């Protein structure tokens, strides 16, 4: 726990038949921050205090991560979106602003199409729309090369064993090596991520997100081909030099959104955008969310 974390409230909230660990700060309209793989609430450490000046900020560890429950199943987008629906309702709100990065962004895209009545504004950080991502995986060799790990995760048991036995290097390589701004991750930061991944059951749980995503029914889902258009104001922030996700995934997003839409490509920044350029992200999110 960092000094800044000491004043933040940690709690467990029941939703969709599981218990999610959440960090909360501030009062006002609800902002939910959804982390990606292989992170936990800590990836939003710079955004929590900045946004909490104006909002009630709640940051869950997603299903399977860190201190949240780790059931055997339920890592598909429908179920995890229902986790977020239940979280909003358990907090006593009728609507929320939703901000997601990486896998949290994929969940946020899906949530916006499935539960538009629960959403005020949507902000996405370096996360492709799930349907668009599947299209690119099936046809774009560059994205297939970048996503080799996604295919490797499909083998049961072996990825868990390999990561577990090389966890320190795995964390260092994924965060520091994939970042453009290497100073974004101190040794303390990587130790925090490593400790979260060492907890029993975490690795198998979080790899299930990838296994569920590439399941046959997902490839065949007709809804990806003609998705419902998003009806809330949407902001997309994208680190231009993301080595994991091609910038091509940002093309044509305006066709998916029937509401005010802004795309900002951030230069000299990689995949971990809210940690590499926190001041830029804080400013963009604050300006966008406060317009409501």
Beta strands, then each sheet from edge to edge (+ up, - down):
strand 1: 9-15
strand 2: 18-25
strand 3: 30-34
strand 4: 56-60
strand 5: 96-101
strand 6: 119-125
strand 7: 234-239
strand 8: 261-266
sheet 1: 1+ 2- 4+ 3+ 5+ 6+ 7+ 8+
end
